Amino acid sequence: MTNTAPTLPVRVRSQALDLLQLLGRTFLVFLQATGNFAFFTIRSLSHCLRPPLYLSQIGRQFMDIGYYCLPVVGLTTLFSGMVLALQSYTGFSRYAAGAESAIANIVVISITRELGPVMAGLMVAGRIGASIAAEIGTMRVTEQIDALTTLSTHPYKYLIVPRLLAGILMLPLLVAVGDVIGVFGGYLISVYRLGFNASNYLDQTLRFVESIDVISGLVKAAVFGFIVTLMGCYFGFNSKGGAQGVGTATTNAVVSSSILVLTLNYFITGLFFGAR
């Protein structure tokens, strides 16, 4: 009996120490991952500003990120604009008579400010982010990246820089096209299903939209393109463990890019419109 009484406090202290050790290890792992990511980002950006540039690789990435993503982004923004017009009409007609006339304004500002860049960023993250992580991750686990170094080809300049430049430059072009398609989708629903006057709808759209609406969306697109390609390159470049490691890197790239796209969307929106 005398030996069992002190065991409870000892056990509690042991569990508390185990919990503290777990928290400490988790925090250290987080700091290490943050440092590695920051170093990778700085090194990648520095190589973007220094020659040589592999123009053939940059052109290939322009095609992959720009041309081949256009159907996905176009369909997404088209149906987003159509649904937005339909839902806006339903909501406005329920609460106020004559408020349906604001549908053109709602569609154009929502597409150019938010839906265009966000939907394009998420679609590109799912298509290109996964592709980049899988391609570079496969090269890592099969030691092709080490072979590039052996052949005096810098892996960052050959693999990372072309993708970053293509993401920063091509996603704003995708968003610009997607904005037009999304507004056109709202026009189709408003005119051919809801019975709006076509010339009045276009006139309201052109009079309401401002340059800051389009510029903010394009800035978001450039940031999202950088984030999506950077996360794909980072997780692919640091993947390990064979096929399972490549799959994990692909999943992490898509999830982290999607979360960062939505998070940065809030901060960029606050930067442009928070003081209004």
N, C-alpha and C positions, 0 to 999 in steps of 0.2 A: 504493500500500500504506500509506503513512504517513497518508493522509486517512481510511481506513476504520476504523482502530483506535479513535479517540475516538467514533465514531458510536454504538456500542453503549451506553455509559453515558448519552449524551445522549438516546437513544431510550427508555431505561429511565426516566430522570427525567421525560421528557415524558409517558409513560404513567402514571407515578405521579401527576403533577400533574393529568392528565385524570381519574384516578380520584378524587382528592381534590376536584376541582371538582364531579364528579358527586355525591359524597357530601354536599358542602356544599349544593349546590342542592336535593337531596332533603330534607335536614334543614330548610332554610329553608322549602321548600314545606310540609313537615309542620307546622312551627311556625305558618305563616300559616293553614293549614287549621284547626289546633287553636284558634288565636285567634278566627278567624271563627265557629267552632262555639260556642265559649264565649260570645262576644258575642251570638250569635243566641239561645242558651239563656237567658242572663240577661235579655235584652230581652223574650223571649217570656213568661218567668215574671213579669216586672214588669207586663206588660200584663194578665196573668191576675188580678192583684190590684187593678186600677184600672178604674173604669167608663169608658165604657159597655160593656155586654155585649149582643151580638146574640143574643137568646133564640131567635129563629127558626132561626138557624144552629146554635146549640147543640142544639136539639131535633132538627134534621136529622141531626147527627152522632151523637146518641144512638141514633137509629134505625139509621144505617149501621153503627156499631161494635157496638151491643148487639143489636138485634133481628135484623138480617140476618146476623150472624156466629153466631148461636145454633145453627142447624142444623150448621154446620161443626164448631164446638166440641163440640156434643153427640155427633155421630157419632164424632169422634176419641176423646173420653174414654170413650164406651161400649165401643168395640172395644179400647181400651187396657186397660180394666178386665177385659174378657173374656179377652184374651190373657194378662194378668198372672196371673189366677186359674188358667188352664190350665197355663201354664209353671211356676208355683209348685207346683202339685200334682205335675207330672212330676218336678221337681227334688227335692221333699221325699220323695216316695215312693221315690226311688232311693237315698237315703242314710240315712233313719231311719224306722222304723216309727212310725206315729201322729203324725208331724210335720205331716201334712196339716191338722190342726186349726188350725194357725197361718195358714192361707191368708186367712181373714177379716181378721186383723190386718195381714198384709202388704199386702193390697189397699187397705185404708182408709188406712194411713199413706203408702203410695206415691202414691196418688191425691191426697190432700189436701196432702201436703208438696211433691211434685215433679211428677208427671205432669200433674196438673190445670193448675197455672199455667204450666208450661213448654210443654205442648202447645197450650194456649190462646194463649200469647204467640206461638208460631211460626205458628199458623194465622192469627191476626189480622195478623201481620207480612206473611204472604203475600197476604192478601186486602185488608186495609185499608191497610197501609203502601205497597203498590204503587199502590193507587187514589189515595191522598193525593198521592204524588209525581207521578203522571201528571196528576192534575187541576190541581194548583198549577203544575207545570212547564209544562203547556199554556197556562195563564193568563200565565205569565211570558214565554214565547217569542212569544205573540200580543199582548203589551203590555196585557193586561187588568188586570194589577196596577198598572201606571202609570195606567190609566184610573180605578181606584179612588182613587188618591191625588188625581187631578184632581177627582174628585167629593167630596173631603173625607171619604173613608172610609179609616180607617187599615187597611192590609193586615194587620197583625199581629192587630188585634182582630177583623177580619172573617174571616180565613182560618186563622190559627194558633191563637188562643185557644179557639175552639169545639172544635177537634179535640183539643187537649191536655186540656181539661176532660172531654170525652167519653171519651177514652182512660183517664184516671185513674179516673173514676167507674164506667164501664161494664165494664171488664175484670174487676174483682173480682166483679161480679154474674155475669158469664159463667163465671168460675171456680167460684163457689159452685154454680151450676146444673150445671156440668160435673162437679164433685165428686160430687154426688148421682147423676148419670147414670153416672159411672164405677164407683162402688161398686155401683150397681144391675146394671151389666154383670157384675161379679164375682159378684154374688149369683145371677144367671141361670145362669152356667156352673157354679157350685158346687152349686146345688140341682138343676137340671134335667139336667145332664150328668154331674156327678161324684157325685151321690146324697147330698149333705149334707142335714142336717136344717135346714129353713128357719128355725125359731125359734132354734136354737142359733147359726146363722150370724149372724143379726141381733143376738142378744144379745152375742156376742163382738165384733162390730163396734162396738156402742154402748159397751161397757165398755172397749174398748182405746183408742179415739180420744180425744185430749185437745184442749182449747181451743187450746193453742199450735200444734198441727198445722194446724188450720184457719186460725188468725190468720196464721201464717207464710206460708201459701199465698196468702191475700188480700193481704198486704203485697207479696209478689212480684208478684201480678197488677197492683196499682196502679203499681209501678215499671215493669213490662213495658209497661203501657198507655202510660205517659208516654214511654218510650224509643221504642216503635214509632211513635207519632204524631209525636214530635219529629223522628226521622230522616226520616220521610216528608215532613214540612213543610220541613225544612232542605234536603234535596236537591232537592225540587221548587221551593222558593223561589229557589234559587241555580242552577237549570239554565239552560243556554244552548246555542245551536247547533241550533235547530230540532227536528225530529222525532227526530233521532239523539240530541240532548242530553236530550230527555225520556225516551227509552228508557234511556239511561245513568243518569239520575237515579233511575228506577224500579228498575233493577237494584241500584244502590248502596244505595238505601233498604232493600230487602228483605235484602240480604246483611249490611249493617252492623247492622240491627235484630236479625237472627237470631243473629249472633255476640255482640252485647251481651246479648241475653236469656240465652244459655247462660253467658256470663262472669259476669254479675251474679247469676245463679242460684247459682253457687258461693259468692260472697261473702255473699249474704243468708243462705244455708244455714249458713255458718260463723258468721255473726252470731247466729243464733237457737240453733243446736245445737252449735257448735264447742266450747263449754266443758263440754258434758255428758259 
